[in-house]
Amino acid sequence: MPAITLPDGSVRQFDAPVTGTDVAAAIGPGLARAALAMKLDGKEVDLSTPIGQDASVVFITRRDPEALELIRHDAAHVLAEAVQALYPGTQVTIGPSIENGFYYDFARNDPFTPEDFPAIEAKMREIVGRGEKFVREEIDRDAAIAFFQDRGEKYKAQLIQDLPGTETISLYKQGDWLDLCRGPHMRSTADVGTAFKLMKVAGAYWRGDHRNAMLSRIYGTAWRDQKELDAYLHQLEEAERRDHRKIGKEMDLFHIQEEAVGSIFWHPKGWKLYRTVEAYMRRRLDANGYQEVKTPQLVDRSLWEKSGHWDNYRQNMFITQVQDEDKFLALKPMNCPCHIQIFRQGMRSYRELPLRMAEFGSCHRYEPSGALHGIMRVRAFTQDDAHIFCTEEQIAPETARFITLLSQIYADFGFPDFRIKFSDRPEARIGSDDLWDHAEASLREACAIAGVAYELNPGEGAFYGPKLEFVLRDAIGRDWQCGTLQVDPNLPERLDAEYVGEDGARHRPMMLHRAILGSFERFLGILIEQYAGRFPLWLAPVQAVVATIVADADDYAREVAAAFARAGLAVETDLSNQKINAKVREHSLAHVPVLAVVGRKEAESRTVALRRLGSQAQEVLSLDEAVARLASEATPPDLKSGNVA
């Protein structure tokens, strides 16, 4: 008879086979009410799953992270039932849970529109209110195909036909409605709750193939309670308000056009922002012992074959053929193989290690056009890339040193907190298991010595080594993975990098791939949205505009602007004949952080009235005091007095 081991290590004995529902009830009425599903020996299953032998059980309640995926999965089923009830003849296809929600693809002659949402949501609430139990039923493959074909559900029948012969075919009923599904599900439709909302519709080809029929996809979001839903909807509103594409246009920073898909046209103000960030990063790297290099854009395929990129990454590379030389070249998608070529020039000594080699490397990677997103997801980008060649003993101190540097940089950009994910070996990789074992152990040891905690991100390492991923959280609660540190024992081996050790013998260096911003383009997009365009003064591409109230103050305005410029401020003048309120509005929309207003009175007293973005208040200062204050505010954090790089 089964002995059930619970998370606290306690064991419950039962005289006969039981279900999760039975076990929860035996523990107590509170758990019986709260449990939605369970993990049976680590696998998520329905509470109704029979347990006939010894097993470990972990119950999933609404407050557990796993509950969200269950809620969204079940919400997709409720959506599908509601649609078929309201629109007879509609075929259901697939409906998975996704990040922050779910979707379902439907086959019907007329695509859905947002105007259909109120009726569908009302029907969904009715289904939730009925609290129909989810009941699993396993069925013979041929019987299942015939069942769906008889119902006119050709897509479901095709799904079953294409499943492996060993696959168990299961259906889930909720009242009179049922669907093909592996599960698991919660207890009933009531567990979905009412904290859901339909968000948008889109076209989607059956199985993502443009040769197949176009389906109508309905996206929704679902949460544990109304508070979580409201917070998410507020986040979406904020994200729309902060959209870097919209703000980039308002500030005249950049544009993108069809003739250069996935590449950015930087305007003068946008390039000023870019160069400010680049100069800051260069100072930080110089102060931390990095040597900057520059490597070619086009490299022969032979190097990419040796490095393993040709076999493991070619689908993401732009490749060109040199006709008269009968050879293939690739635009580099990353800088690491080229940095090893520099390391290999001449014989290196252990005394040179660690050698920190940095490059603001321009890279190109193929991204499908549908995946491109402003400057966040592009095909042409620049990495703040670096590679640290070191001994095994230096991995831990170099990791700690890198995390200290990364922490300082993120804090300066307004991200004081971040979390770390440990990504171990992926299925597609190079190198032996022994090398991977050693690399992963070294990185874990380095984290321990550096005193940093991490969460495991299984199977997401690079094809050549495990990595740490550094995840920022922005002002509205979104996560962004930016920095990485990868331990790589494979590329130095494949590309024959060596150094002479203290023992006089030749050794392979370990190679740490590391980036802090990731790509400049994406990080700048994150910064624009983090600050909603209201940059701290040191980052703002235009730091101040000197605006006149009357034309009599034009000469003084030019004098003020010249004084600001001599102090290193990025300044413009507005001597137009617009009224001052119109000027304030115009420069506020352009997200200029400081408006220095001057009129006859200011010219006579040699003062300026400073007006900050987002504030109605003005502060009148002498010209010298205004220059000193703004110059101090505009000093980058790493250059402020007392700041140690």
Helices and strands as residue ranges (DSSP letters): E 3-5, E 11-13, E 18-19, H 20-27, H 29-34, E 35-40, E 43-45, E 50-51, E 55-61, H 66-86, E 91-92, E 97-98, E 101-107, G 114-116, H 117-130, E 134-138, H 141-150, H 154-162, E 170-174, E 177-180, G 189-192, E 196-205, G 206-208, E 214-222, H 226-241, H 244-250, E 254-255, G 258-260, E 265-266, H 268-287, E 290-292, E 298-300, H 301-307, H 309-312, G 314-316, E 319-322, G 323-325, E 327-331, H 336-343, E 348-349, G 350-352, E 355-364, G 369-371, E 380-390, G 392-394, H 395-412, E 418-423, H 433-450, E 455-457, E 467-473, E 479-488, H 490-494, E 499-500, E 506-507, E 510-519, H 520-531, E 544-548, G 551-553, H 554-566, E 571-574, H 580-589, E 594-598, H 600-605, E 607-612, E 618-622, H 623-633, G 637-639
